[in-house]
C-alpha cells in the first residue's frame, strides 16, 4: 500500500516540499498529491512588478514537476479534518474528499486589512496574483497627475511604491508609514532608501497610522486626509482561515504550532510550513512570514517526514537569516545584511549591484522550486514497511 502524502498549497513552501519529498522517497512506496488553485507557480516576490504593468514568465507546474511523480490537483481547499485524515476540496468536477496518511499544510497567508474601516472595500492588495492583476488594471486607467497612496513601510510597501513610481512617473505616489522610513535598516541602508525614494518623487508621510480608507483618500489617526485615487494596502499578512476550523493546535496569531521539524505539536501526521506555521528561529524568536523563512522550513519538513517514513535518523536544520533584499524599482535595490535573528548589520549593498543581487535571489527561489534538493544527496529512501494508515513510526511520537 502506498503511503498517501497530500500537500496543500503550491507557493514557494508547498511546491518545494512536494518536489523534495518526491526526490527523497520512492514512487512505488508513496503517492504525492499537490493541491493548488492555479496551474502555474506564482512568484509572489514579484507581484509588485506584475501590478506595475510588467509581464512575468509563466511557470506551469506540469513542466516543473514533469517526471517527479507529483500529481497536481487544481482545487480550492474547503476544509481539513485532521482527526479523519481527510481534506475537502472544490474543483472543476465539484466537491471531493482526499484521504491522506501524511499532510503538509502550506496554504500560506493573504492580505490583512487590520480591520481598518474602508480598507477591504476601497484598498488594493498585493498578496495574491488576482489582487496584483486588479491593481494593474486600475493603474492602467489612471491619467497623469492622479494619486497613488501605498500604506505600509515594510518590504512589500517599499517595493510597491518604488515600482509604481518608476514605471509611472506621471503619477503622484505617496507612502504612509507608521514609524520612520526604513527604521529597521542600518544607517547606510536608511540613507540609500531615502535617496532613492526622493529621486523617484515619492512623498513620505512618516509616523502616521491610517484610521480609515475612502474611495478618494486615506485618513490618519490625527485627522489628516491624504488624497488617493488608488490605495494600496501592504501593512501585513493574515494566515489562511482553513487552519482555524481544524482541531490543530494554533499559536495566538492563528498559525499552526509546530516543533523544530515543522510537525504539528498536536497531530504528528501533519506538517505545516511557511506563513501557515509558527516556528521558532534563532533565540527562540518566531520566524517571520517570508520566503526567506518558508523555504528552509519546507526543506526541514520534507526531510523529516521522509526520514520518519524510512525509519532513519531525523535531521534538523538551523533556520537563520542572512539578508533582507528590497527592490526599489528595476534599476535600484537594497540588500541589508542581518544577524541570524534578523537584526540589521551595518553592511549593506546598494544601487545596481544590489539590484542584480536581488534579481539573482528571485531567480534562485524559482530554481529551488524546480530543484528542491538544492545540491543535497538525492538517493531515494524506501518507506519502512508498516501500516501507515493507522500509525506513524515510533520515533515520530517520541
C-alpha positions in Angstrom: 0.0 0.0 0.0 1.3 3.4 -0.9 1.7 6.0 1.9 -0.5 8.9 0.8 1.0 12.4 1.2 -1.1 15.4 0.4 0.4 18.9 0.2 -1.9 21.8 0.4 -0.8 24.9 -1.4 1.9 25.3 -4.1 3.5 28.6 -3.2 7.3 28.6 -2.5 7.0 26.3 0.5 4.4 23.8 -0.7 6.0 23.4 -4.1 9.4 22.9 -2.6 8.1 20.4 0.0 6.3 18.3 -2.7 9.3 18.2 -5.0 11.7 17.5 -2.2 9.6 14.6 -0.9 9.4 13.2 -4.5 13.1 13.1 -4.7 13.6 11.7 -1.2 11.1 8.8 -1.4 10.4 6.0 -3.9 7.4 6.4 -6.1 6.3 2.8 -5.5 6.1 3.5 -1.8 4.4 6.8 -1.7 1.9 8.9 -3.7 2.3 12.7 -3.5 -0.7 14.9 -4.4 -0.2 18.7 -4.6 -3.4 20.7 -4.2 -3.5 24.3 -5.6 -6.0 26.7 -7.1 -3.8 27.7 -10.1 -2.0 25.6 -12.7 1.3 27.5 -12.6 3.7 28.8 -10.0 3.2 32.3 -8.7 6.3 34.3 -7.9 4.9 36.2 -5.0 8.0 38.2 -4.5 7.4 39.7 -8.0 3.8 40.7 -7.7 4.6 44.4 -7.4 6.2 44.1 -10.8 3.0 42.5 -12.2 0.9 45.2 -10.7 3.2 47.9 -12.2 2.5 46.5 -15.7 5.3 44.1 -16.3 4.7 40.5 -17.6 6.1 37.6 -15.7 7.4 34.4 -17.2 4.7 31.6 -16.9 5.9 28.6 -14.9 3.4 25.7 -15.4 3.5 23.0 -12.7 3.1 20.4 -15.3 6.5 21.3 -16.6 8.1 21.9 -13.2 7.1 18.6 -11.8 7.4 16.5 -15.0 8.8 13.1 -14.2 8.8 13.6 -10.5 5.6 11.6 -9.7 3.9 14.6 -8.0 0.2 14.7 -9.0 -1.4 18.2 -9.2 -5.0 18.7 -8.2 -6.5 22.0 -9.2 -8.9 22.9 -6.5 -9.7 25.1 -3.6 -9.3 23.7 -0.1 -12.6 23.9 1.7 -11.9 22.0 4.9 -9.4 19.8 6.7 -10.5 17.1 9.1 -7.3 16.2 10.9 -9.0 13.5 13.0 -10.3 11.6 10.0 -7.2 12.5 7.9 -9.3 13.9 5.1 -9.2 17.1 3.0 -12.3 18.5 1.3 -11.7 20.4 -1.9 -13.7 22.2 -4.6 -12.5 21.6 -8.1 -13.8 21.6 -11.7 -15.6 18.3 -11.0 -17.3 19.6 -7.9 -16.6 18.8 -4.3 -14.5 15.8 -3.3 -12.6 14.4 -0.4 -8.9 13.4 -0.4 -7.7 11.0 2.2 -4.1 11.2 3.4 -1.7 9.5 5.7 0.6 12.5 6.0 -0.4 16.1 5.3 1.8 19.1 4.5 -0.1 22.2 5.2 1.3 25.1 3.1 -1.7 27.4 2.4 0.2 30.4 3.4 -1.3 33.8 4.0 -3.3 36.6 2.4 -3.6 40.3 2.9 -4.6 41.7 6.3 -6.7 44.9 6.3 -6.3 45.1 10.0 -10.0 45.8 10.5 -9.5 49.4 9.3 -12.8 50.9 8.2 -13.0 51.0 4.4 -9.8 49.1 3.7 -11.5 46.0 2.5 -13.9 48.0 0.3 -11.5 50.5 -1.2 -7.9 49.4 -1.0 -6.0 47.1 -3.3 -3.8 44.2 -2.1 -0.6 42.6 -3.4 -0.7 39.3 -1.5 -2.1 37.4 -4.4 -1.9 37.3 -8.2 -5.6 38.2 -8.6 -5.0 41.2 -6.4 -2.0 42.3 -8.3 -3.9 42.0 -11.6 -6.8 44.1 -10.2 -4.3 46.8 -9.2 -2.6 46.6 -12.6 -5.9 47.1 -14.3 -6.8 50.1 -12.1 -3.4 51.8 -12.5 -3.8 51.5 -16.3 -6.9 53.7 -16.1 -5.2 56.5 -14.2 -4.5 59.7 -16.1 -1.3 61.7 -15.4 -1.4 63.6 -12.1 -3.5 61.1 -10.3 -2.5 60.0 -6.8 -1.5 56.5 -5.6 -1.0 56.0 -1.8 0.8 52.9 -0.5 0.0 52.2 3.1 2.8 50.3 4.9 6.5 50.8 5.0 7.7 47.2 5.1 9.3 45.3 2.3 6.1 44.9 0.2 5.2 48.6 0.6 8.6 49.9 -0.3 8.7 47.6 -3.4 5.2 48.6 -4.5 5.7 52.3 -4.1 9.1 52.5 -5.9 8.0 50.1 -8.7 4.9 52.2 -9.4 6.7 55.5 -9.2 9.4 54.3 -11.6 7.0 52.8 -14.1 4.5 55.7 -13.9 6.5 58.9 -13.3 3.4 60.8 -14.4 1.6 59.7 -11.2 1.9 61.3 -7.7 2.9 58.4 -5.4 2.9 58.7 -1.6 3.9 56.3 1.1 2.3 56.3 4.6 4.4 54.6 7.3 3.7 54.0 10.9 7.3 54.8 12.1 10.3 56.4 10.4 11.0 55.4 6.8 13.2 52.3 6.9 13.7 52.5 10.7 14.7 48.8 10.9 17.6 49.3 8.5 21.3 50.2 9.1 22.3 53.9 8.8 23.7 53.1 5.3 20.5 51.3 4.3 18.3 54.1 5.5 20.3 56.7 3.7 20.2 54.9 0.4 16.4 54.2 0.8 15.7 57.9 1.4 17.9 58.9 -1.6 16.0 56.6 -4.0 12.6 57.5 -2.7 13.3 61.2 -3.0 14.7 60.6 -6.5 11.5 58.9 -7.6 9.5 61.8 -6.3 7.6 59.8 -3.7 6.0 61.8 -0.8 6.5 60.1 2.5 4.2 60.5 5.5 6.1 59.3 8.5 4.8 58.4 11.9 1.3 58.1 10.6 -1.3 55.4 11.2 -4.2 55.1 8.8 -7.6 55.1 10.6 -9.9 54.9 7.6 -9.9 54.4 3.8 -12.3 56.0 1.4 -12.6 55.9 -2.4 -10.6 59.1 -2.8 -8.5 59.4 0.3 -7.0 57.8 3.4 -7.4 59.5 6.8 -4.8 59.1 9.5 -5.4 58.9 13.2 -4.6 62.6 13.7 -7.3 63.5 11.2 -5.0 64.2 8.2 -6.6 63.4 4.9 -4.2 62.2 2.2 -5.7 62.2 -1.3 -5.7 58.8 -3.0 -7.3 57.9 -6.3 -5.8 54.4 -5.6 -4.9 53.0 -2.2 -2.5 50.0 -2.0 -2.6 48.3 1.4 0.6 46.5 2.5 0.6 46.6 6.3 0.9 42.8 6.8 -0.4 39.3 6.2 -3.1 37.2 7.7 -3.0 33.4 7.9 -5.3 31.3 5.7 -8.6 30.8 7.5 -8.8 27.0 7.0 -6.4 26.2 9.9 -8.7 27.9 12.4 -11.5 25.5 11.6 -9.4 22.4 12.3 -8.6 20.6 15.6 -4.9 21.6 15.1 -3.2 23.4 18.0 -2.7 27.0 16.9 -0.5 29.9 18.1 -2.2 33.1 19.3 -1.9 34.6 15.8 -3.7 31.7 14.1 -0.6 30.0 12.8 -0.2 26.2 13.3 2.1 25.4 16.3 4.9 23.1 15.1 8.1 21.6 16.6 11.6 22.0 15.3 10.9 19.6 12.4 7.8 21.5 11.3 5.5 18.8 12.6 2.2 19.8 14.3 2.5 19.6 18.1 -1.0 18.2 18.4 -1.2 15.9 15.3 2.0 14.1 14.4 0.8 13.2 10.9 0.5 16.9 9.9 3.4 19.2 9.0 3.0 22.9 8.5 5.4 25.2 6.6 5.8 28.8 5.5 3.4 31.6 6.6 1.0 28.9 7.9 3.3 27.8 10.7 4.6 29.3 13.9 8.1 28.0 14.2 11.0 29.2 16.4 14.1 30.7 14.9 17.3 31.9 16.5 17.0 32.7 20.2 13.5 31.1 20.2 12.0 34.1 18.4 9.2 33.3 15.9 10.2 33.2 12.3 8.6 36.0 10.3 6.3 35.4 7.4 8.6 35.4 4.4 10.1 33.4 1.6 13.4 33.5 3.5 11.8 31.6 6.4 9.4 29.4 4.4 11.8 27.7 2.0 14.1 26.3 4.7 11.0 25.3 6.7 9.9 23.3 3.6 13.3 21.6 3.4 13.1 20.7 7.1 9.5 19.3 6.9 10.2 17.2 3.8 13.4 15.8 5.1 11.9 15.0 8.5 8.8 13.3 7.0 10.9 11.3 4.6 13.3 10.2 7.3 10.4 9.1 9.6 8.8 7.1 6.9 12.1 5.4 6.1 12.8 4.8 9.8 16.1 6.6 9.8 17.5 9.5 11.9 15.5 12.7 11.6 17.7 15.6 10.5 17.2 19.1 11.9 18.5 22.3 10.3 19.1 25.6 12.0 16.9 28.2 10.3 18.5 31.6 10.3 18.5 34.8 8.3 21.3 36.3 6.2 19.8 39.4 4.4 16.7 41.3 3.5 16.5 42.1 -0.2 14.4 45.1 -1.3 13.7 46.0 -4.9 13.5 49.8 -5.4 12.4 49.7 -9.0 14.2 47.9 -11.8 17.5 49.8 -11.5 17.9 50.1 -7.8 17.7 47.9 -4.8 18.9 47.5 -1.2 20.4 44.3 0.3 20.5 44.8 4.1 22.7 42.1 5.7 21.3 40.9 9.0 22.2 38.8 12.0 20.9 35.2 12.4 18.0 36.7 14.3 17.1 39.2 11.6 18.6 42.3 13.1 20.3 44.8 10.7 24.1 44.8 10.5 25.9 47.9 9.2 26.9 46.2 6.0 24.5 46.7 3.0 24.7 46.6 -0.7 23.1 49.4 -2.7 22.5 50.6 -6.3 22.9 48.5 -9.4 24.9 45.8 -7.6 22.1 45.3 -5.1 19.5 45.2 -8.0 21.5 42.4 -9.7 21.8 40.6 -6.3 18.1 40.8 -5.7 17.3 39.5 -9.2 19.7 36.6 -8.6 17.8 35.8 -5.3 14.4 35.8 -7.1 15.7 33.5 -9.8 17.3 31.2 -7.3 14.0 30.9 -5.4 12.3 29.7 -8.6 15.2 27.4 -9.4 14.8 26.0 -5.8 11.1 25.1 -6.5 12.1 23.1 -9.6 15.2 21.7 -7.9 14.2 21.2 -4.3 17.1 19.1 -3.2 19.4 22.1 -3.6 22.5 20.0 -4.2 22.0 17.6 -1.3 22.1 13.8 -1.8 19.1 12.7 -3.8 19.1 9.0 -3.0 15.5 7.9 -2.6 14.7 6.0 0.5 12.4 3.1 0.8 9.5 3.6 3.2 9.7 1.4 6.3 7.2 -1.5 5.9 4.3 -0.9 8.2 0.7 0.1 8.0 0.9 3.9 7.8 -2.9 4.2 7.5 -3.1 3.5 11.2 0.2 4.6 12.7 3.3 6.7 12.4 6.8 5.4 13.2 7.5 5.1 16.9 10.2 7.9 16.6 7.6 10.3 15.4 5.7 10.2 18.6 8.7 10.3 20.9 
